[in-house]
Amino acid sequence: MKADSLLAGLAPHFNELRSRLLKSLIALIVCVLVSFVFTEQIINILVEPIGGLQNLQSIEVTETISVFMKVALLAGFILALPVIAYQIVAFIVPGLEPREKRWLFLSIPFIVILFLGGVAFTYFVMLRAAIPFLVEFMGVKTIPRLSNYMGFVTNLMFWIGVCFEAPLVVMILAKMKIVNARMLIKGWRVAIVLSAGLAAVITPTTDPVNMGLLMAPLMALYLLSILLAFLVR
């Protein structure tokens, strides 16, 4: 009987979650379709760090189509991010206090801004440093496959964009009194180790230069998180 009552109590939450996920999926599909219009232009921009499409090669018949779809998916996700963020926040807020609800809704624009900041950092800093190292290592000229190049470029942009959301997440947790600035300051050693591990996983190379290029902003984001946690408390 208890299990039945528990399931009955959770049913409305599952229904709402399904509704939110469906709306997010619809927004993503629509935005991906819209992004088809300018995906080719985005690809031409993304290949600039390697010198253009002429420095890449395609082996499989469907390779260019799969690359087109992957870039369109990333572009569509960025376009749909405000809607997706709103649906996540709208699912969480019913159980929060009015002030906490206001903070969450005010955070939605910054979710998009921070993600775009991570994407911009990847393109203008990470790729500019990593690509020359990769294609000219040991003096051997490398001509990467189109799918291989675009694969790690889009993965790098996505995950660094996610990492740039950390200060906002910490600020919200601090506002909810889950974490505080003192706790974050005491954990600086753990933050360094986690930043190094994350940089090693995300970066396409294992050389310390490229890892340092990512570790520096990660630690800066951690310091910003401490400042925001202090301000909101």
Secondary structure, 3 states (H helix, E strand, C coil): CHHHHHHHHHHHHHHHHHHHHHHHHHHHHHHHHHHCCCHHHHHHHHCHHHCCHHHCECCCCCHHHHHHHHHHHHHHHHHHHHHHHHHHHHHHHHHCCHHHHHHHHHHHHHHHHHHHHHHHHHHHHHHHHHHHHHHCHHHCCCCCEHHHHHHHHHHHHHHHHHHCCHHHHHHHHHHCCCCCHHHHHHCHHHHHHHHHHHHHHHCCCCCHHHHHHHHHHHHHHHHHHHHHHHHHC
